[in-house]
Amino acid sequence: MLRVGRRRGGCPSAEEVLRGFLEELGRALADPPPIGEIERRICGLGQEMSLLAGDPARNETLTGVMEGLGNDGAFLLRDRAGRLHRIYSGEINLN
């Protein structure tokens, strides 16, 4: 949890907030949680959804069930034909 001190009579300065944020980010990057821990927090896991994959200009929409995350952080979506898609960017629409 990000904790920053307060100056007397007010909010922390921008520098204090940034310093606290960067310290917390450094700790998180040094010891990231396992993929399984992250998956337990994902809204929509196991539900059908539509996904506008990658570049919106390509208009590539996939529909399927979210199966979780790959070890590299890819979003795993299994389509209705049974193919597993590894998605690295896109927009999700929960059906």
Secondary structure, DSSP 8 states (H G I E B T S, - for coil): -------TTS---HHHHHHHHHHHHHHHHHS---HHHHHTT-TTTTSEEEEEES-GGG-EEEEEEEEEE-TTS-EEEEETTS-EEEESSEEEEE-
